[in-house]
């Protein structure tokens, strides 16, 4: 559901009005396997980590799990770890009365594996503001304002379709956007996000400690991904990302020309608000 309130400016939209109030929390000492199963069962991409006094410690993301795979060791299972072993620290939070511009700025500045930020008042977590919800507002309010080519990244991260799973993990870790486009020669044949890797790796590591030996590129790749063209409306690209719950779209002309992500949309949104201020 997108924002419906009529405003003269985007800055009248406040975090307390657009935040998601229903949040899932975990403890730092929770077993990682149990916490991961909870996220999978509830189809969630992350949870807030709170200590026994309700203090915010960070976020548990499937993405942070993937980034920690190399340090877990091939001979250990998920049941050997706790949430605190893969926690993603949150260095910034949102205040209930922060306006939309402030929310966007903070969401752009956080690491790209973080898709939402907690809304905190007097030490208490009230909710979260997500990138998806904010670009949903963009899709509604900025139709016809930007082309994909105005916001896209012209240097996407790619990997050949014959790469190993370990090479994929390395490429994901090196990628700023945590997304890799899979190529067969000059043809786009798939896309892999850190979320895709997390889902497959989590399921595989429940049964076998050796994720690298078990998984292959095709096990995690989204085949024939949705693509957009450089001259397409960026608002339409944002709508696709929200509705299909994906973080980025390859931009294809005669060949691969780039990628447009949620963060790219947010940067354009921020620039537009500043320009209209």
C-alpha positions in Angstrom: 0.0 0.0 0.0 1.4 3.4 -1.0 1.1 6.7 0.8 -2.3 8.3 0.1 -2.1 11.6 2.1 -2.1 14.7 -0.1 0.9 16.9 0.6 2.2 20.0 -1.0 5.7 18.7 -0.6 7.4 15.4 0.0 8.9 16.7 3.2 5.5 16.6 5.0 5.6 12.8 5.0 7.0 11.7 8.4 8.6 8.4 9.5 5.9 7.7 12.1 3.3 7.8 9.3 5.1 5.6 6.8 6.8 3.1 9.1 5.9 -0.5 9.4 4.8 -1.0 13.0 4.7 -4.8 13.1 8.3 -5.9 13.6 9.9 -9.2 14.3 12.6 -9.3 17.0 15.2 -11.9 18.0 17.7 -12.2 20.8 21.5 -12.1 20.3 21.8 -15.5 22.0 19.1 -17.2 19.9 20.3 -20.2 18.0 21.0 -19.1 14.4 19.3 -22.1 12.8 16.1 -21.6 14.8 16.1 -17.8 14.0 16.7 -18.5 10.3 13.8 -21.0 10.2 11.6 -18.4 11.8 12.4 -15.9 9.0 11.8 -18.5 6.3 8.5 -19.7 7.8 7.2 -16.1 8.1 8.7 -15.1 4.7 10.8 -12.3 6.2 14.1 -11.0 5.0 15.2 -9.7 8.4 14.5 -9.1 12.1 15.5 -6.6 14.8 18.0 -7.8 17.4 17.2 -6.6 20.9 18.9 -7.4 24.2 16.9 -8.6 27.3 16.3 -4.9 28.2 14.9 -4.1 24.8 18.0 -2.2 23.6 18.6 -2.2 19.9 21.8 -4.2 19.0 21.4 -4.5 15.2 19.7 -6.4 12.5 19.6 -10.1 11.5 19.5 -10.3 7.8 19.8 -13.3 5.5 22.3 -11.1 3.7 24.5 -10.8 6.8 24.5 -14.6 7.1 25.8 -14.9 3.5 28.6 -12.4 4.1 29.7 -14.5 7.1 29.8 -17.8 5.3 33.5 -17.6 4.6 34.2 -17.2 8.4 31.9 -20.0 9.5 34.1 -22.8 8.3 33.1 -25.7 6.1 32.8 -28.2 8.9 30.4 -26.3 11.1 26.6 -26.3 10.9 24.2 -23.4 11.6 23.3 -25.0 15.0 26.8 -24.2 16.2 26.2 -20.4 15.9 24.1 -17.8 17.5 22.4 -14.7 16.1 25.2 -12.5 17.6 27.7 -14.3 15.3 26.2 -12.8 12.2 24.6 -9.6 13.5 24.6 -6.5 11.3 25.3 -3.4 13.4 23.0 -0.4 12.8 25.0 2.8 13.0 22.0 5.0 12.4 18.3 5.0 13.2 15.3 7.1 12.2 13.3 9.3 14.6 9.5 9.3 14.5 9.4 12.9 13.3 12.1 12.6 10.7 10.7 13.8 7.3 10.8 11.7 4.1 14.0 13.5 2.9 15.8 12.5 6.1 14.6 8.9 5.8 15.8 8.6 2.2 19.2 10.1 3.0 19.7 7.6 5.8 18.5 4.7 3.7 20.9 5.6 0.9 23.9 6.0 3.3 23.5 2.6 5.0 25.3 -0.5 3.6 23.4 -1.9 0.6 22.6 -5.2 2.4 20.4 -3.2 4.8 17.0 -2.6 3.3 15.2 -1.1 6.3 16.1 1.1 9.3 14.5 1.0 12.8 12.5 4.0 14.0 13.6 4.6 17.6 12.2 7.0 20.2 13.7 7.3 23.6 15.6 4.0 23.2 12.4 2.1 22.1 12.0 0.6 18.7 8.6 1.7 17.3 8.9 0.3 13.8 10.9 0.2 10.6 11.1 2.3 7.4 12.0 0.2 4.4 13.5 1.0 1.0 10.6 -0.8 -0.7 7.9 1.3 0.9 9.7 4.6 0.0 10.3 3.6 -3.6 6.6 2.7 -3.7 5.9 6.4 -3.0 8.3 7.3 -5.8 6.5 5.0 -8.2 3.2 6.7 -7.4 4.3 10.3 -7.3 7.1 10.6 -9.9 5.6 9.0 -13.0 7.1 10.6 -16.1 9.8 12.5 -14.1 12.8 10.2 -14.8 13.9 7.7 -17.4 15.8 4.6 -16.3 18.9 5.9 -18.0 18.9 8.9 -15.7 19.3 6.8 -12.6 20.8 3.5 -13.6 24.3 2.2 -12.8 26.3 1.8 -16.0 28.8 -0.6 -14.6 26.9 -3.6 -13.3 28.7 -6.6 -11.7 28.6 -9.6 -13.9 29.7 -13.2 -13.6 29.9 -16.0 -16.3 27.3 -18.8 -16.1 30.1 -21.4 -15.6 31.4 -19.7 -12.4 31.6 -21.8 -9.2 29.5 -21.1 -6.1 32.6 -20.0 -4.2 33.4 -17.5 -7.0 29.8 -16.3 -6.7 30.1 -15.7 -3.0 33.3 -13.7 -3.7 31.6 -11.6 -6.4 28.6 -10.9 -4.1 30.8 -9.8 -1.3 32.7 -7.5 -3.6 29.6 -6.0 -5.1 28.4 -2.7 -3.7 24.8 -3.5 -4.5 25.0 -7.2 -3.5 23.7 -8.3 -6.9 25.4 -10.0 -9.8 24.1 -10.4 -13.4 24.8 -13.8 -14.9 26.0 -13.7 -18.5 26.3 -16.3 -21.3 28.6 -14.5 -23.6 26.9 -11.1 -24.1 23.4 -12.5 -23.2 21.8 -11.9 -19.8 20.7 -15.3 -18.6 20.0 -14.6 -14.9 20.5 -12.5 -11.9 21.6 -13.4 -8.4 21.1 -11.3 -5.3 22.5 -11.8 -1.9 19.0 -12.7 -0.8 18.9 -15.5 -3.3 22.2 -16.8 -2.1 21.1 -16.5 1.5 17.9 -18.6 0.9 19.8 -21.4 -0.9 22.8 -21.4 1.4 20.7 -21.4 4.6 18.6 -24.4 3.3 21.8 -26.2 2.2 23.7 -25.5 5.4 20.9 -26.9 7.6 21.8 -30.3 6.1 25.4 -30.0 5.3 28.2 -27.8 6.6 29.9 -27.7 3.2 27.8 -25.2 1.3 30.5 -24.6 -1.2 30.7 -28.2 -2.2 27.0 -28.7 -2.4 25.6 -25.6 -4.3 26.0 -24.6 -7.9 25.3 -21.3 -9.7 22.1 -22.6 -11.2 20.8 -23.5 -7.7 20.5 -19.8 -6.8 20.1 -18.0 -10.1 16.9 -16.4 -11.2 16.6 -17.3 -14.8 15.4 -15.0 -17.5 15.1 -12.0 -15.1 12.7 -9.1 -15.6 14.6 -6.4 -17.5 13.9 -2.8 -18.4 15.1 -0.6 -21.2 17.1 2.7 -20.8 14.3 4.9 -22.0 11.6 3.2 -19.8 10.0 5.3 -17.0 12.0 4.9 -13.8 8.7 5.0 -11.9 7.6 1.9 -13.8 10.9 0.2 -12.8 10.3 1.1 -9.2 6.8 -0.3 -9.3 8.1 -3.6 -10.8 10.6 -3.9 -8.0 8.0 -3.3 -5.3 5.4 -5.6 -6.8 7.8 -8.4 -7.6 9.8 -7.9 -4.4 13.1 -7.7 -6.2 16.0 -5.3 -5.6 17.3 -4.6 -9.1 16.6 -4.9 -12.8 19.1 -5.4 -15.6 18.9 -2.6 -18.1 19.1 -4.1 -21.6 19.3 -2.4 -25.0 21.0 -4.3 -27.8 23.3 -5.6 -25.1 23.5 -5.3 -21.3 23.8 -1.6 -20.5 23.5 -1.5 -16.7 21.3 -2.2 -13.7 18.8 -0.1 -11.8 18.3 -0.8 -8.1 16.3 0.4 -5.2 19.2 2.5 -4.1 19.5 4.1 -7.5 15.8 5.0 -7.2 16.3 6.4 -3.7 19.3 8.6 -4.9 17.1 10.0 -7.7 14.2 10.6 -5.3 16.5 12.4 -2.9 17.9 14.6 -5.7 14.3 15.4 -6.9 13.2 16.5 -3.4 16.3 18.7 -3.0 15.7 20.2 -6.4 12.0 21.0 -5.5 12.8 22.4 -2.1 
